[in-house]
Amino acid sequence: MRIKITTGFWAAVAAVLTLLGSAVAHAESMDPLQAEQNKWFALAAALGIGIAAAGGAVGQGRAAAAALDGIARNPGASDKLFTPMILGLALIESLVIYALLISLLLYGKM
């Protein structure tokens, strides 16, 4: 069985390397304590947004699957299921955006 590596994987690797590389690039111009702290801020930002995006994707997938399963079982209920599903997806996405905001704030502390 072959494992297929997608472009999303490479985008995530590039994002992590960029965040970690920025702390290393500026390490020479600051004291060692600041460089060490920046390294941990970069790691926290990268892991925070990665975990939030993965959790949001799983949550949105499960919500959409449950709504589609309900519509498949009872096509007449599609009007009643559509609005709560969209509202739930928007709330899940807002949590991911909050995680992005916190990651950007951590990145700004560097």
Secondary structure by P-SEA (a helix, b strand, c coil): cbbbbcaaaaaaaaaaaaaaaaaaaacccccaaaaaaaaaaaaaaaaaaaaaaaaaaaaaaaaaaaaaaaaaacccaaaaaaaaaaaaaaaaaaaaaaaaaaaaaaaaac
